[in-house]
Amino acid sequence: MPTPKGNEGFLDFHVPTAGKACQTWYTTFGDYKPGTRALVVLHGGPGISHDYLNPISDIASYGIPVIMYDQLGCGNSTHLKEKHGDGSFWNVQLFLDELDNLLEKLGIKDDYDILGHSWGGMLASEHAIRQPKGLRKLIISCSPADMKTWVVVANKLRAELPEYVQETLKKHEADGTTDTEEYEAAVNVYYQRHVCRIKPFPDDMLLAFSKLKEDDTVSMTMNGPSEFFITGTLKEWTNVDRLHNIKAPTLLLNGKYDEAQDECVEPYSKNIPNCKWVKFANSSHSPQWEERERYMKVAAEFLQS
């Protein structure tokens, strides 16, 4: 099912330490207008563009306006390659500020819902922990609550890969050659099991990956070369001890084959006071593709309940 083209625009985003003017690109689907409650979608990465989440625009068919945007440093928003490796610049607060700016300038800060996928769910939880007055409902999709647990789980899944793939990963990580095609191919074996099990990958997902390859500034600075080799500023991130502060009704989602296995997402279920957990039996990290119709139905019914 092709994704319909939304209405696009740019929002000025003032970042004093950026050294240049910055803008956030966004697109809307459905009957969106200021004053109507919309679902704001936060993509993952960090640093991978919104494109791979395009199926979520299907939720607009339920009468729920959908807003997607590219976070600073990727996709159609302002890029800052000169900030590559600058962990003092690329931090969680920067992206919280960008989200606040978007909500303010689109005129929806007093009434909105959020869906965050992977890193986007981490960011969404950080936003919700602050108890913003306009947040009505929260969807956390395939997101870890603690990066140390994420790495432990990723390495368990990695140990199930073919021996030659494991050796390739180990060699390039030891040699510091994680930017090679051989390493990328080995990582892709993991992706086909635990990121998206559709073969070949959907075009929108390939597009997001190609954009990431063109500019990996945010991803390499905050995350690192792969899902299981985390070297960036998020390496020690956790929100487990703060999740009890989330007051918004929350829907937690993950897949049976997800790299965000149950032990990664369980702290959300245990610590958020009003949290419902739904697991997709035929999905990995991309249930929005792998079980597209059910994913939209589950999300939309929660938002409309």
Salt bridges, closest charged atoms under 4 A:
GLU8 OE2 - LYS5 NZ 2.90
ASP31 OD2 - LYS33 NZ 3.53
ASP51 OD1 - HIS50 NE2 3.80
ASP51 OD2 - LYS211 NZ 3.08
ASP58 OD2 - ARG292 NE 2.64
ASP70 OD1 - HIS50 ND1 2.86
GLU82 OE2 - LYS20 NZ 3.54
ASP100 OD1 - HIS127 ND1 3.78
ASP110 OD1 - LYS109 NZ 3.57
ASP110 OD1 - LYS133 NZ 3.67
ASP111 OD1 - ARG37 NE 2.77
ASP111 OD1 - ARG136 NE 3.10
GLU126 OE1 - ARG130 NH1 3.18
GLU126 OE1 - ARG242 NH1 2.75
GLU167 OE2 - LYS170 NZ 3.64
GLU173 OE2 - ARG158 NH1 2.91
ASP175 OD2 - LYS171 NZ 3.30
GLU182 OE1 - HIS172 NE2 2.68
GLU184 OE1 - LYS213 NZ 3.14
ASP215 OD2 - HIS79 ND1 2.52
ASP216 OD1 - HIS84 NE2 3.15
GLU236 OE1 - LYS148 NZ 3.22
ASP241 OD1 - ARG242 NE 3.83
ASP258 OD1 - HIS285 ND1 2.62
GLU259 OE2 - HIS285 NE2 3.46
ASP262 OD2 - LYS279 NZ 2.92
GLU263 OE1 - LYS156 NZ 3.53
GLU301 OE2 - LYS297 NZ 2.72
